[in-house]
Amino acid sequence: MALSVTRTRHSLVKPSEKTPSTTLDLSVLDKTPVLRCIARTLHVYRHGHDHGPAATSSSTVIRGALSRALVPYYPLAGRLIESNLQIECSGQGVWFVEAFANTTLDALNYFDDHHVFAIPYDDLLPHDQFPDGDPLVQMQVTGFACGGFVIGLKFCHSICDGLGAAQFLNAVGELARGAEHPRITPVWHRDFINTSSSGVPLPHHVPPPPPPMQINYRLEQSIIDISMDNINKLKQEFKESTGGHISCSTFDIVAASFWSCRTKAILISKLENDRPQETSTFVFFANCRQLLEPPLPEGFYGNCFFPVVIKAGSEWLAGASNGDVVKLIQQAKTKLPSEVAKYLNKKNGSQQEEDPFTPPVGYNTLFLSEWGRLGFNQVDFGWGPPVHIIPIQGSSIIPAGIMGWLPPPNKGVRLMTWCTEEAHCQPFLRHISKLYSSS
């Protein structure tokens, strides 16, 4: 059934009480050029009203809770000063759109199938123009005829990472369910890097994001669902291969299979006598809140992650076992504390060999983000947690995957990818399917 969405109301939602009028500095990590983007997600909820039209009930509750949440989270109601990436705490508010869809979520299978990329994102996301600067948070609540609803969310990445955005949404959910105040008190604390002593450069003029790359490939989109039974079998095989001494995580298993199967798919498409000696780069992002001295306080909602960059020969990757690649990933993870310390404590004026926040971008670099533990799946506005979360492709040129959980009651991992051009897509899917089906 075709989806038709009608937007019925839109306005700025301001804090429900007077908030401080000030200008706040972002951290050095917040100002990383790669974060000058908008993160976009869809949050699908099965229920959204007790009586009356769904669009009125769910949106009214969320709107009221959002206004209250913006009191402790008042910086989110401000605007980004582009010239130096500061936050002007103006209390202007976040953008809120109410909409109604002409069908039921059940008729669309709750957007839970392998046609998820056919979703009309533009209909479910807010897309207005703002002459006075974009709101840092933009939200559209689309009610469906069944009573369920979908939240289309746009979040300024410079002010929050995934954990921070989820913390804010959980606060809105708690207030929507009747709490007097959020369980976690938000903490700004963006001066956790002492630039005067660490030497991390804080430029007077913030450089713009790098210009778009010239590319000659088009990334295909695919979804890979992996049962927890198959993941556990590979985890057990890995442990047995180490004599029972070393365990691995679900992330380790999925990351290793993602990287190696994609590399193998690319190499087999090339002639045996025409394989260049290539290096494959794998990048994932690790929360480093607890790696700082002292650790960041509970409630911090800014960016605090560090890219783990691993390089290996493509030929080696294609021939390695999944366990061998797991070991490579684990070795990189053990170096994370020292790599973070090295980044934060480098001397003034010293040149780092390679900025970890600007890894090489191209077809031979694969990115992976883990979303299953961010907290989006727990956000409850009063009718239960979401059926699932749908991340939206952020770049058309960066090969990437996002790792989340399968929608309940299924148990396992859903890997949403934009990582191969057409010639490599089916071989990649065959390799990864074979690995898990044989486990």
DAJOMO-V155564 format. One record per helix or strand of 2 or more residues. SS is the DSSP state (a for helix, b for strand). FROM is the first residue (numbers start at 1). TO is the last residue. If there is no record, write none. Layout:
# DAJOMO-V155564
[[SS;FROM;TO] [SS;FROM;TO]]
This chain:
# DAJOMO-V155564
[[b;5;13] [b;22;25] [a;33;35] [b;38;45] [a;54;72] [a;74;77] [b;79;81] [b;86;89] [b;94;101] [a;106;111] [a;116;118] [a;121;124] [b;137;143] [b;149;156] [a;162;176] [a;195;198] [b;220;227] [a;228;241] [a;250;268] [a;272;274] [b;279;287] [a;289;291] [b;305;313] [a;314;319] [a;322;334] [a;336;344] [b;365;370] [a;376;378] [b;388;391] [b;400;405] [b;412;420] [a;422;437]]
